[in-house]
């Protein structure tokens, strides 16, 4: 899962150490859907590490704006890009 706003990447799960796209492999028959949850905590990350740009000990929160969420497997989109607006 990748969360972006403009050209800024806020979170990219594949950048996390130990990321193994095969660890949660789902083998589905044709026309079978998977329902599950993917989460983003609304915080900025650099790679997989929480970003604290001002050094105050708190991870930077995403500000109000429009964010795009891309779900991909092996860098290939598996769903339409979602748009999220934070107010």
Buried (B, 14 or more C-beta within 10 A) or exposed (E): BBBBBEEEBBBBBBBEEEEEEEEEEEEEEEEEEEEEEEEBEBBBBBEBEEBBEEEEEEBBEBEEEEBBBBBBBEEEEEEEEEEBEEE
